[in-house]
Amino acid sequence: MQLIFAVVQDKDVVRLSERLVKAGIRATKLASTGGFLRAGNTTFMIGVDDSRVEEALEHIKQSCRSRDQLVTPLTPLGNQVESFVSYPVSVQVGGATVFIVKVDRFEQF
């Protein structure tokens, strides 16, 4: 058995949830926040048999897409604030960050 942690942008959560339910893949969703953009994410914990890992990954790939977003960098701390001019920059957000971990033991009560 494998445990898949998939960190997904909130805009893709509904699409991924629906795909997993239709495929009969159970998942637990946890609210999370990204460190760089400080934006809301959802972390899916998906436990699957080894034979279904690729299927679960395909559902994640099909549901989560990256997109460009304009963000304004944070102002620096210290004495340089007066000379700092922040311009919005385009960064790529979304998609999914996935970790797969082997599960030695699984029990459900």
C-alpha positions in Angstrom: 0.0 0.0 0.0 1.1 3.6 -0.7 0.1 6.9 0.8 -0.1 9.8 -1.7 0.1 13.3 -0.3 -1.1 15.7 -3.0 -0.9 19.5 -2.3 -3.5 21.1 -4.7 -4.5 24.7 -5.3 -8.0 25.3 -4.0 -9.3 26.1 -7.5 -8.7 22.4 -8.5 -10.1 20.7 -5.4 -13.6 20.1 -6.6 -12.5 18.7 -9.9 -10.1 16.3 -8.2 -12.5 15.2 -5.5 -15.2 14.4 -8.1 -12.7 12.3 -10.2 -11.5 10.4 -7.1 -15.0 9.6 -6.0 -16.1 8.4 -9.4 -13.0 6.1 -9.5 -13.8 4.7 -6.0 -10.5 6.1 -4.6 -11.0 7.3 -1.0 -9.2 10.4 0.2 -9.0 12.7 3.2 -8.7 16.4 2.5 -6.8 18.8 4.8 -6.8 22.6 4.6 -3.3 23.9 4.2 -1.5 27.1 3.3 1.4 27.6 0.9 4.5 29.3 2.2 5.5 31.3 -0.8 2.2 33.0 -1.9 0.5 32.4 1.5 -2.5 31.2 -0.4 -5.0 28.5 0.5 -4.3 24.9 -0.6 -5.8 21.5 0.1 -3.7 18.5 0.9 -5.2 15.2 -0.1 -4.1 12.1 1.7 -4.9 9.2 -0.6 -4.3 5.6 0.5 -4.2 3.1 -2.4 -2.9 -0.3 -3.2 0.3 -0.4 -5.2 -1.6 -1.4 -8.3 -3.7 1.8 -8.2 -0.9 4.4 -7.7 -0.5 5.2 -11.4 -4.3 5.5 -11.7 -4.5 7.9 -8.8 -1.6 10.0 -10.2 -3.4 10.2 -13.5 -6.5 11.6 -11.8 -4.3 14.2 -10.1 -2.6 15.2 -13.4 -5.9 15.5 -15.2 -7.5 17.6 -12.5 -4.8 20.0 -11.5 -3.4 22.5 -13.9 -0.9 25.3 -13.5 -1.8 28.9 -14.2 0.0 32.2 -14.2 -0.8 34.7 -11.5 0.4 38.2 -10.8 1.7 38.8 -7.3 3.3 41.7 -5.7 6.5 40.8 -3.8 6.7 41.6 -0.1 8.5 44.8 0.9 11.9 44.2 2.5 12.5 44.7 6.2 15.0 47.2 7.4 16.3 50.6 6.2 15.7 49.9 2.5 11.9 50.3 2.5 12.1 53.9 1.1 13.9 52.8 -2.0 11.9 49.6 -2.6 9.4 49.8 -5.5 7.3 46.6 -5.8 6.0 45.7 -9.2 3.7 42.8 -9.8 5.5 39.8 -11.2 4.0 36.8 -13.0 4.5 33.4 -11.2 3.3 30.0 -12.1 0.9 28.6 -9.5 -1.3 25.5 -9.3 -0.7 22.1 -10.5 0.0 19.6 -7.8 2.9 18.7 -5.6 2.8 15.0 -4.9 4.7 12.8 -2.3 4.3 9.0 -2.3 5.2 7.1 0.8 5.2 3.3 1.3 2.8 2.2 4.1 4.0 -0.6 6.2 0.8 -1.1 8.0 -2.8 0.1 7.6 -5.8 -0.4 9.9 -9.3 1.0 9.8 -11.6 0.8 12.8 
